[in-house]
């Protein structure tokens, strides 16, 4: 923590010097753009540090899209080059891409609060103590995938094993690349370790070549093409510079292969200019990819671009993989292997010892021990193309035999995603206020009983859990039902306002959600804060067989025969903290009062973790599941119903819900993608001016929000979405609701 101010000053100075680094500075502090924020918990956060990790993440993200369709995928990077590669390669796969926060609690917590991830996936060897701890505290499951610990790094980790042991015990699972890495993780303290293979084997070959590069190659008509990929500078004082090695070898080869084309690809962007200077000093005519027109004649193409190397392997005759002469541990040889190319490596493949050993044993790779022998090795393969093809074919078969890692890991991520429960981060300063809330919740008068059977429908958290459509469903399916509600935020009215089926009243007298009940026209409705008084008058006037109490789990002044507790699968327990630190109205021990649980919005989210928590506090209450079902659009002006496939091009959406993302998600499930979404406060009453600021020709909203529209509507067409619900085992639930009075 002592270094924190200096790190922040570094990023601030860098951002002031170059505006491209402003996002680097703010996002490293955990301050993410508003578009990244998730109002509903869920999603996968994949942390891939640099270019190599980003490329490893591609097959995993593809499989996650298949296994968990519709889930939010967030990708973070730590390096500028990694971020650039992620923007290039992952834009179509990830919902957001950002710089990873610095490993300080404040920055990590900000990021976790913005994303609300259900699973955090760490690619390869990133042991960040605060990221690990805070992810688990936030209720996210933690997974390390493609894990590896190199020969070079292991001694350093071993010296600080006392520090890493408690950190590595936090992941739910570590998927190591090899048995060697698995043993090293266990030695350092990881408990759940499994060998899953290398994600890089699931690389999808890219066969496309940039047209301008294809024109350049066609114009130069080379007799052969040699690619020197991912060349690196020295790592230690006695290391060679790979650009120097390659350039010297190429100078030798030109004497024997007059039309040989070298494609030189430095690993790091900051090395592009250095490599160009070295080529100029050697007197070798070269062209830079960034300035290429396709009409140049040159012996060397300097690939000073990102993300284009993979496609160029298709035209190579021989490939040298960099990072293997200096003590850098080598780079991934699988990409050229998938193209059946003969690959040459230096002696340093410590980052991939098992792959190197397997390829060498199978005759699928050529190892060169000394830099001086590189030119001779390249020449021998160019002179014997049959041998080069044979080596490349062996490499392809070995690489393809190891595929399938991404599928296995994606299935594991999906399992953990279903078994996570979001938790709010701790706010020590708010703890005394939670005590006040708890005391207030206990100061309740003794309950009074009505003559009619009473069933309460409520939830344990602040905000909506889909109670309104569920109450309507019960009222329509149980004859003789009446609804009692408090009429939250109504502006006028008596202590007990009663409405017969078919009555009408302004929203100011009922509130927005009771107005939905009133519009149903089939069920008597009573509104008032004292629900015993309202219920008694409902008995006297309507004589109902069943009173349904809307949002009344905490209204214990009225005795009830059955408490149905609604659980929102997207955020089941309000961060597991009492208001104001979280969204719980009562401790989870209050679940013991439930006679039945209904888990809402359960189309994708989990069952195991939620059920396990419910059973900890209530072993006997039956559990039901329900899902929202969009039925039709309704014109707010004319009340005309329109089909769900109504043309809505250029539409904008708005709502005032506790969880606005639930509406956005519902729109997505019916294939509706508005060009903009606007969230207002819960129960917001709209003005004509506010709605006139929305520029869509059609405005989409919810039925609840339609109750809060102004009398004078804007010129735009306004449609609200009529929804219903689907419930598993409906007959069993209805029998429980109707059942004999206890």
Residue pairs with C-beta under 8 A, 6 or more apart in sequence:
1 104
4 102
4 104
7 102
8 29
8 102
11 21
11 24
11 25
11 28
11 29
12 25
14 21
14 24
14 25
15 21
15 22
15 24
15 25
15 26
21 80
23 98
23 99
24 80
24 83
24 99
27 98
27 99
27 100
27 101
28 99
28 100
28 101
28 102
28 107
29 101
29 102
29 106
29 107
29 110
30 101
30 102
30 106
30 107
30 108
30 109
30 110
30 111
30 114
31 110
32 96
32 98
32 110
32 111
32 114
32 115
33 98
35 96
36 74
36 96
36 98
36 114
36 115
37 114
37 115
38 72
38 114
38 115
38 116
38 661
39 659
39 660
39 661
39 679
40 116
40 570
40 571
40 659
40 661
40 662
40 665
41 116
41 117
41 118
41 139
41 422
41 570
41 571
42 71
42 72
42 116
42 117
42 118
42 417
42 422
42 570
42 605
43 71
43 72
43 73
43 74
43 95
43 115
43 116
43 117
43 118
44 64
44 68
44 71
44 72
44 73
44 74
44 117
44 118
44 119
44 120
44 121
44 413
44 417
45 74
45 75
45 76
45 115
45 117
45 119
45 120
45 121
45 140
46 57
46 60
46 61
46 73
46 74
46 75
46 76
46 94
46 121
46 123
47 75
47 76
47 100
47 120
47 121
47 122
47 123
47 126
47 131
48 54
48 56
48 57
48 75
48 76
48 77
48 82
48 86
48 123
48 124
49 77
49 78
49 79
49 82
49 100
49 123
49 124
49 126
50 77
50 78
50 79
50 81
50 82
51 79
51 81
51 82
51 85
51 267
51 306
52 124
52 331
52 332
53 77
53 82
53 123
53 124
53 146
54 75
54 77
54 82
54 85
54 86
54 89
54 90
55 85
55 89
55 200
55 203
55 332
56 123
56 124
56 146
56 199
56 200
57 75
57 90
57 123
57 199
58 89
58 90
58 93
58 203
58 204
59 199
59 202
59 203
59 204
59 405
59 406
60 121
60 123
60 145
60 199
60 202
60 406
60 409
60 410
60 413
61 73
61 75
61 90
61 93
61 94
62 93
62 204
62 406
63 406
63 407
63 409
63 410
64 71
64 73
64 410
64 413
64 414
65 73
65 93
66 410
67 410
67 411
67 413
67 414
68 410
68 413
68 414
68 417
68 604
70 604
70 665
70 668
70 669
71 417
71 604
72 95
72 96
73 93
73 94
73 95
74 94
74 95
74 96
74 97
74 98
74 115
74 117
75 86
75 90
75 94
75 96
75 97
75 98
76 97
76 98
76 99
76 100
76 101
76 111
77 83
77 85
77 86
77 97
77 98
77 99
77 100
78 99
78 100
80 269
81 268
81 269
81 306
83 97
83 99
84 269
84 306
85 306
85 307
86 94
86 97
87 97
88 306
88 307
89 307
90 97
91 97
100 111
100 131
101 107
101 108
101 110
101 111
101 131
103 128
103 129
103 130
103 131
104 130
105 130
105 134
108 130
108 131
108 134
108 135
109 134
109 138
109 425
112 134
112 135
112 138
112 140
112 425
113 425
116 138
116 422
116 571
117 135
117 138
117 140
118 139
118 140
118 141
118 416
118 417
118 420
118 422
119 140
119 141
119 142
119 143
119 413
119 416
119 417
119 420
120 131
120 135
120 140
120 141
120 142
120 143
121 143
121 144
121 145
121 413
122 128
122 131
122 142
122 143
122 144
122 145
122 171
123 145
123 146
123 199
124 145
124 146
124 147
124 148
125 147
125 148
125 149
125 150
125 153
127 157
127 164
127 167
127 168
129 163
129 167
132 142
132 167
132 170
132 171
133 167
133 170
134 425
135 142
136 142
136 170
137 423
137 425
137 426
138 422
138 423
138 424
138 425
139 420
139 421
139 422
139 423
139 575
139 576
140 420
140 422
141 172
141 416
141 417
141 419
141 420
142 170
142 171
142 172
143 171
143 172
143 173
143 174
143 175
143 409
143 412
143 413
143 416
144 171
144 173
144 174
144 175
144 190
145 175
145 196
145 199
145 409
146 175
146 177
146 198
146 199
146 200
146 405
147 174
147 175
147 176
147 177
147 181
147 185
147 193
148 176
148 177
148 178
148 181
148 351
149 157
149 181
149 184
149 185
149 188
150 329
150 350
150 351
151 329
151 350
151 353
152 327
152 329
152 350
154 184
157 164
157 184
157 188
158 187
158 188
161 187
161 188
161 189
164 188
164 189
165 188
165 189
166 189
167 189
168 174
168 185
168 188
168 189
168 190
168 191
169 189
169 190
169 191
171 190
171 192
172 192
172 416
173 192
173 193
173 194
173 412
173 416
174 182
174 185
174 190
174 192
174 193
174 194
175 194
175 195
175 196
175 408
175 409
175 412
176 182
176 185
176 193
176 194
176 195
176 196
177 195
177 196
177 197
177 198
177 354
178 195
178 198
178 353
178 354
179 195
179 354
180 353
180 354
182 193
182 194
182 195
185 193
186 193
196 405
196 408
196 409
197 402
197 404
197 405
197 408
198 334
198 355
198 402
198 405
199 405
199 406
199 409
200 332
200 334
200 335
201 334
201 399
201 400
201 402
201 403
201 404
201 405
202 403
202 404
202 405
202 406
202 407
203 310
203 334
203 335
203 338
205 310
205 313
205 335
205 338
205 339
206 310
206 311
207 311
207 314
208 311
209 311
209 312
209 314
209 315
210 289
210 308
210 311
211 294
212 292
212 293
212 294
213 289
213 292
213 294
213 301
213 308
213 312
214 294
215 294
215 295
216 287
216 292
216 294
216 295
216 296
216 298
216 301
217 225
217 261
217 315
219 294
219 295
219 296
219 297
220 259
220 261
220 297
220 298
221 259
222 259
222 260
222 261
223 257
223 258
223 259
223 260
224 257
224 259
224 260
224 261
224 317
224 318
224 382
225 260
225 261
225 262
225 263
225 315
225 316
225 317
225 318
226 250
226 253
226 260
226 261
226 262
226 263
226 316
226 317
226 318
226 319
226 320
226 378
226 382
227 262
227 263
227 265
227 309
227 312
227 313
227 316
227 318
227 319
227 320
227 336
228 242
228 246
228 262
228 263
228 264
228 265
228 320
228 322
229 265
229 309
229 319
229 320
229 321
229 322
229 331
229 336
230 265
230 266
230 267
230 309
230 321
230 322
230 323
230 331
231 242
231 243
231 246
231 264
231 265
231 266
231 267
231 271
231 275
231 322
231 323
232 242
232 266
232 267
232 268
232 322
232 323
232 326
232 328
233 241
233 242
233 243
233 268
233 271
233 274
233 326
234 240
234 241
234 326
235 326
235 327
235 328
236 326
236 327
239 325
239 326
239 327
240 325
240 326
240 371
241 326
242 322
242 323
242 325
242 326
243 264
243 266
243 271
243 274
243 275
243 278
244 278
245 325
245 371
245 374
246 262
246 264
246 320
246 374
247 264
247 278
247 279
247 282
247 284
248 371
248 375
249 371
249 374
249 375
249 378
250 260
250 262
250 284
250 299
250 300
250 375
251 282
251 284
252 375
253 260
253 375
253 378
253 379
253 382
254 260
254 299
256 379
257 379
257 382
260 299
260 382
261 299
261 300
261 301
262 299
262 300
262 301
263 300
263 301
263 303
263 312
263 316
264 275
264 279
264 286
264 300
264 301
264 302
264 303
265 303
265 309
265 322
266 272
266 274
266 275
266 302
266 304
267 322
267 323
267 331
269 304
269 306
272 288
272 290
272 302
272 304
275 302
275 304
276 286
276 288
276 302
276 304
279 286
279 300
279 302
280 286
284 299
284 300
285 297
285 298
285 299
285 300
286 298
286 299
286 300
286 301
286 302
287 296
287 298
287 300
287 301
287 302
288 302
288 304
289 301
289 302
289 303
289 304
289 305
289 308
290 304
290 305
292 301
303 309
303 312
309 335
310 335
313 319
313 335
313 336
313 338
313 339
313 341
314 339
316 336
316 339
316 341
317 341
317 381
317 382
317 385
317 388
318 341
318 342
318 344
318 378
318 381
318 382
318 388
319 336
319 341
319 342
319 343
319 344
320 343
320 344
320 345
320 374
320 378
321 330
321 331
321 332
321 333
321 336
321 343
321 344
321 345
322 328
322 331
323 329
323 330
323 331
323 348
323 351
324 330
324 331
324 345
324 346
324 347
324 348
324 349
325 346
325 347
325 348
325 371
326 348
327 348
328 348
328 351
329 348
329 349
329 350
329 351
329 352
330 345
330 346
330 348
330 349
330 350
330 351
330 352
330 356
331 351
332 352
333 343
333 345
333 352
333 355
333 356
333 359
333 365
333 395
334 355
334 399
336 343
336 392
336 395
337 343
337 359
337 364
337 392
337 395
337 396
337 398
337 399
338 396
338 399
338 400
339 392
339 396
340 389
340 392
340 393
340 395
340 396
341 392
341 395
342 366
342 381
342 387
342 388
342 389
342 391
342 392
342 395
343 359
343 364
343 365
343 366
343 391
343 392
343 395
344 365
344 366
344 367
344 368
344 374
344 377
344 378
344 381
345 356
345 365
345 366
345 367
345 368
346 367
346 368
346 369
346 371
347 367
347 368
347 369
349 355
349 356
356 365
356 367
358 364
358 398
359 365
359 395
359 398
360 367
362 394
362 398
363 391
363 394
364 391
364 394
364 395
364 397
364 398
365 391
365 395
366 377
366 381
366 391
368 374
368 377
381 387
381 388
381 391
382 388
417 606
418 605
418 606
418 607
418 608
418 609
419 606
419 608
419 609
420 606
420 609
421 572
421 573
421 576
421 609
421 610
421 613
422 571
422 572
422 573
422 575
422 576
423 573
423 575
423 576
423 577
423 582
424 574
424 575
424 576
424 577
424 581
424 582
424 583
426 577
426 581
427 581
430 580
430 581
431 581
433 580
433 581
434 577
434 578
434 579
434 580
434 581
437 578
437 579
437 580
438 578
438 587
441 554
441 585
441 586
444 556
444 557
445 557
446 557
447 556
447 557
447 558
447 559
448 532
448 557
448 558
448 559
449 558
449 559
450 532
450 535
450 536
450 539
450 547
450 558
450 559
451 539
452 535
452 538
452 539
452 544
452 545
452 546
452 547
453 545
453 546
453 547
453 561
453 741
454 535
454 546
454 547
454 549
454 558
454 559
454 560
454 561
454 562
455 474
455 546
455 547
455 548
455 549
455 560
455 561
455 562
455 563
455 564
455 737
456 549
456 552
456 553
456 555
456 560
456 562
456 563
456 564
457 467
457 470
457 471
457 474
457 548
457 549
457 550
457 551
457 552
457 553
457 564
457 566
458 467
458 549
458 551
458 552
458 553
458 554
458 555
458 563
458 564
458 565
458 566
459 465
459 467
459 551
459 553
459 565
459 566
459 567
459 568
460 553
460 565
460 567
460 573
460 574
460 584
460 585
460 586
460 588
460 590
460 591
461 568
461 571
461 573
461 574
461 583
461 584
461 585
462 574
462 579
462 583
462 584
462 585
462 658
463 568
463 574
463 583
463 657
463 658
463 659
463 682
464 568
464 657
464 658
464 659
464 662
464 682
465 566
465 567
465 568
465 600
466 566
466 568
466 600
466 601
466 626
466 628
466 725
467 550
467 551
467 566
468 513
468 516
468 517
468 550
468 704
469 628
469 723
469 724
469 725
470 566
470 598
470 600
470 626
470 725
471 483
471 517
471 548
471 550
472 516
472 517
472 520
473 724
473 725
473 727
474 481
474 548
474 734
474 737
475 481
475 482
475 483
475 517
475 520
475 522
475 523
475 548
476 520
476 522
476 523
477 730
477 734
478 545
478 546
478 734
478 737
478 738
479 545
480 544
480 545
480 546
481 523
481 544
481 545
481 546
481 547
481 548
482 523
482 524
482 525
482 526
482 538
482 542
482 544
482 546
482 547
482 548
483 517
483 523
483 524
483 525
483 526
483 547
483 548
483 550
484 525
484 526
484 527
484 528
484 531
484 534
484 535
484 538
484 547
484 548
484 549
484 550
484 552
485 511
485 513
485 514
485 517
485 525
485 526
485 527
485 549
485 550
485 551
486 527
486 528
486 529
486 531
486 550
486 551
486 552
486 555
487 493
487 497
487 510
487 511
487 514
487 527
487 528
487 529
488 511
488 513
488 551
488 683
489 511
489 512
489 683
490 507
490 508
490 509
490 510
490 511
490 514
490 527
491 508
491 509
492 508
492 509
493 509
493 510
493 527
493 528
494 528
495 528
495 529
495 530
495 533
496 526
496 527
496 528
496 530
496 533
496 534
496 537
497 505
497 509
497 510
497 526
497 527
497 528
498 524
498 525
498 526
498 527
498 534
498 537
498 538
498 541
498 542
499 505
499 510
499 518
499 524
499 525
499 526
499 527
500 524
500 541
500 542
501 521
501 522
501 523
501 524
502 521
503 518
503 525
504 518
505 515
505 518
507 515
507 707
507 708
510 518
510 525
510 527
511 527
511 683
512 683
512 704
512 705
512 707
512 708
513 550
513 704
513 707
514 525
514 527
514 550
515 707
516 703
516 704
516 707
517 523
517 525
517 550
518 525
524 538
524 541
524 542
524 544
526 534
526 535
526 537
526 538
527 534
528 534
530 557
531 549
531 552
531 555
531 557
531 558
532 557
532 558
535 547
535 558
538 544
538 547
546 737
546 738
549 555
549 558
549 560
552 558
552 560
553 563
553 565
553 585
553 590
553 593
554 585
554 586
561 741
561 742
562 595
562 596
562 736
562 737
562 739
562 742
563 593
563 594
563 595
563 596
564 594
564 595
564 596
564 597
564 598
564 737
565 591
565 593
565 594
565 596
565 597
565 598
565 621
566 597
566 598
566 600
567 573
567 597
567 598
567 599
567 600
567 610
567 614
568 600
568 601
568 659
569 599
569 600
569 601
569 602
569 605
569 606
569 610
570 601
570 605
570 659
570 661
570 662
571 583
571 659
572 599
572 610
572 613
573 584
573 588
573 613
574 582
574 583
574 584
574 585
575 581
575 582
575 583
575 584
576 582
576 584
576 588
577 583
577 584
578 584
578 585
578 586
578 587
579 585
588 613
588 616
588 617
589 617
591 597
591 614
591 617
591 618
592 617
592 618
594 618
594 621
595 621
595 736
596 621
596 622
596 623
596 624
596 733
596 736
597 614
597 618
597 621
597 622
597 623
597 624
598 623
598 624
598 625
598 626
598 727
598 733
599 607
599 610
599 623
599 624
599 625
599 626
600 626
600 627
600 628
600 725
601 627
601 628
601 662
602 625
602 626
602 627
603 627
603 628
603 669
607 625
611 623
614 621
614 623
622 732
622 733
622 736
624 727
624 728
624 729
624 732
624 733
625 727
625 728
626 725
626 726
626 727
626 728
627 725
627 726
628 666
628 723
628 724
628 725
629 723
629 724
629 725
629 726
630 644
630 666
630 669
630 670
630 721
630 722
630 723
631 644
631 722
631 723
631 724
632 641
632 642
632 643
632 644
632 721
632 722
633 641
633 642
633 643
633 644
633 646
633 700
633 719
633 720
633 721
633 722
634 640
634 641
634 642
634 703
634 706
634 719
634 720
634 721
634 722
635 641
635 642
635 717
635 718
635 719
636 701
636 706
636 709
636 713
636 718
636 719
636 720
637 713
637 717
637 718
641 722
642 719
644 670
646 719
648 672
648 674
648 698
648 700
648 719
650 675
650 696
650 697
650 698
651 672
651 674
651 675
651 696
651 697
651 698
651 699
651 700
652 674
652 675
652 676
652 677
652 678
652 694
652 695
652 696
652 698
652 699
652 700
653 663
653 664
653 667
653 674
653 676
653 677
653 678
653 699
653 700
653 701
654 677
654 678
654 679
654 680
654 691
654 694
654 699
654 700
654 701
654 705
655 663
655 678
655 679
655 680
655 701
655 702
655 704
655 705
656 679
656 680
656 681
656 682
656 683
656 684
656 686
656 704
656 705
656 708
657 663
657 679
657 682
657 702
657 704
657 705
658 682
660 677
660 679
663 702
663 721
664 677
666 721
666 723
667 673
667 674
667 700
667 721
672 700
674 696
674 700
675 696
676 694
676 695
676 696
678 694
680 686
680 690
683 708
684 705
684 708
685 708
685 710
686 705
686 708
686 709
686 710
687 710
688 710
688 712
688 713
688 714
691 699
691 709
691 710
691 713
691 714
691 716
691 718
692 714
692 715
694 714
694 716
696 716
697 716
697 717
698 716
698 717
698 718
698 719
699 714
699 716
699 717
699 718
699 719
700 718
700 719
700 720
700 721
701 718
701 719
701 720
701 721
702 720
702 721
703 720
703 721
703 722
703 723
705 720
706 718
706 720
709 718
727 733
